[in-house]
Amino acid sequence: MKPLNQVVSATPPSGIRRLFDIASQMQDVISLGVGEPDFVTPWRIREAAIYALERGYTTYTSNAGLLELREAVCSLQRALYGVEYDPQQETLITVGVSEGLDLALRAIVNPGDEVILLEPCYVSYQPNILFAGGTPVPVASRAEEGFRLRPEAVEAAVTPRTKAIMLCYPNNPTGATQSRVDLQAVVDIAVKHDLYLISDEIYDRLTYVGRHTCVASLEGARERTVLLNGFSKAYAMTGWRIAYACAPRPIAALMTKIHQYTMLCAPHIAQRAALEATLNGENDVREMVADYDRRRRFFVRGLNAIGLDCVEPTGAFYAFPSVRRTGLTSEQFAERLLQEERVAVVPGNAFGASGEGCVRCSYATSMAQLEEALARMRRFMERNRVFAEQEAKATTG
Ligand SMILES: Cc1ncc(COP(=O)(O)O)c(C=O)c1O
């Protein structure tokens, strides 16, 4: 048979999955691996979907999505961040931010264009750039610098072939947020070199320290930015597959064209549920965020106390501690922790080479589970001689 698509064939499967396939065969595993809320979608939102079904909302919607929903998400963005989008021409309802990422890249990238991405980052970015015919150009952020965005490193990565920069703050997997000043510096680079910005702000509401900065609200950003956001994380709606994209008219038009031919529209029932979430879900969001924040403080304190040094994650629901003190690689650590103590975490190198030396732990799980996970991880660290030996060597010189 003739060979299948070479780009897709050459792309490795997601590094998140392998260990979880192993974990799913084991008993009594505590999973800190999955990046999804442990809450069920709030009742008012589920009820809106049930009501939508009862009323027979089982048809396609317009390609761009229900106008009421587009109007509601535009009002939300205006209220939260002061950014203005036209619901008719600049807004598209997508099947998750996942689809929005794919559409944005396919609308912007020509074969051979380079796309800068700030690693460690969400596992889909590299493959999505490749599938769109682009070349990913990773720029590393480091634990030693608190995973701070380094505008000077971003600028150093720009070449005549650079087309776009992808941003994701609050970040998966580090939980890092960025200062307005650093984000503005990246926007200034985009303006200077005439680049597009794709900003995945799916964790915007899960910001625990300071206020979220919407990239599109920064000076010079709006005309070159695709703003992606959705319902999966803030409203605990991962399974509904519903999100939105806001972009200036020419980009939104191309994204809508691809969506029209490939997806037709996002699921109608999910759109009705998302409308209820946007209009009336604010208290639910606040309650869930307060709960994540309690777990975040508890868990990060616990990690640092057992020698898993952790930069304070100020957003999302992930901690990204360093395992360097154990002398193990990220993969060895994750594999042994799973086999020996039945705690599942994700090796940091799944999120790009600069994630090596760390593991991603999701704290979107109950306090009881977090307590038990920390107890097991403490046992693992205590048994681990390398940590103690290195400390001893350092003190005896
Ligand atoms: C940074 C980031 N972007 C996008 C997604 C996918 O979101 P959705 O469920 O809206 O497709 C995830 C899911 O984990 C994510 O972490």
The ligand as an SDF file (V2000), in Angstrom:
LIG
                    3D

 16 16  0  0  0  0  0  0  0  0999 V2000
   -3.9240   24.8520   27.3820 C   0  0  0  0  0  0  0  0  0  0  0  0
   -5.0680   24.0440   26.8730 C   0  0  0  0  0  0  0  0  0  0  0  0
   -5.6570   24.4100   25.7430 N   0  0  0  0  0  0  0  0  0  0  0  0
   -6.6730   23.7000   25.2230 C   0  0  0  0  0  0  0  0  0  0  0  0
   -7.1400   22.5580   25.8440 C   0  0  0  0  0  0  0  0  0  0  0  0
   -8.2780   21.7950   25.2250 C   0  0  0  0  0  0  0  0  0  0  0  0
   -9.4620   22.3750   25.6300 O   0  0  0  0  0  0  0  0  0  0  0  0
  -10.8990   21.9530   25.0780 P   0  0  0  0  0  0  0  0  0  0  0  0
  -11.4780   20.9730   26.0390 O   0  0  0  0  0  0  0  0  0  0  0  0
  -11.6770   23.2630   25.0810 O   0  0  0  0  0  0  0  0  0  0  0  0
  -10.7170   21.4030   23.7200 O   0  0  0  0  0  0  0  0  0  0  0  0
   -6.5470   22.1380   27.0380 C   0  0  0  0  0  0  0  0  0  0  0  0
   -6.9990   20.9110   27.7100 C   0  0  0  0  0  0  0  0  0  0  0  0
   -6.3880   20.3830   28.5950 O   0  0  0  0  0  0  0  0  0  0  0  0
   -5.4870   22.9120   27.5650 C   0  0  0  0  0  0  0  0  0  0  0  0
   -4.8960   22.5640   28.7050 O   0  0  0  0  0  0  0  0  0  0  0  0
  1  2  1  0
  2  3  1  0
  2 15  2  0
  3  4  2  0
  4  5  1  0
  5  6  1  0
  5 12  2  0
  6  7  1  0
  7  8  1  0
  8  9  2  0
  8 10  1  0
  8 11  1  0
 12 13  1  0
 12 15  1  0
 13 14  2  0
 15 16  1  0
M  END
$$$$
